[in-house]
Amino acid sequence: MTKGKIIQINAEWQFVVVDLGWDVLSIGDVLGVFRDDQLIAKVKVERVQERVAAARILPDYQATNITVNDRIAAL
């Protein structure tokens, strides 16, 4: 299972940067954002680089604010 963490958040533009790159992620992948093993949001990968990726926060699937170091995992 793909696992990583949130390393940056841009609330104004509704996207996050995650610490996974093109070796494990592809554009269009949907990831779950977890805190204390609870799913708190979903994000969709829009840009992928070698070691990081940017993902748009899906507003219909956000239960609370995302914070740096929240865990991500493929759904």
N, C-alpha and C positions, 0 to 999 in steps of 0.2 A: 504494500500500500504506500502511496506517495504521501510523505509527511514533511512539513516544514513549519515556518512561522512568519508572521507579519513583521516586516522590518521598517515600514514607513506607511503613513496614512495621509491622504489628502482629502479632508472632509468636504471642502468646497467643490472639488471635481468628482467626488464620490468614487475614489479608487484607492487601492492599496498596492504596496510593493511587497512581494514575497521572496524568500531566500532560496527559491528553486529556479533552475534555468531550463534551457532547451533539451537537456538530457532526460528530463522527466515530464515536462509540460509542453502542451501545444496550444495554439490559439483556439479558443472555443471551449477548453476544458472548464468544467464547473467544479469549484472546490468548496468544501465546508469550512467554516471558521468555528473553532471550538475553544471554550474556556471551561476548565474544570470538567472535561468530558461532556459538556453540554453544547449542542449545536446552537450558535448564536446568530449566524449569518451565512449567506452563500455569496460567492464572488465568481465572476466569469473572466477567464484569462483573455486579454486583448493584445498584449505585447510580450514577447519572450526574447530574452538575451541569454548570453552564455551562463550567467550565474544568478540572474534575477528575472522576475516577471512582474508585469503590471496587470491588475485585475480590477474590473469594474464591480462595485458593490451592487448587488441586486436588491433594490429597496423592498420588494415584496417578501424578501426572505431575511430581513434584518430585525432581530428581536431586541438588540441593545447595541450600544456603540462599540465598535471594534477598537482594540488598543494594541500598541506595539507588543510583540511577544505572544499574542494569541496564536494558537496552533492552527495549522491548516492541514487538511487531508482530502484526498480525492474522494468523491462521492460515488 
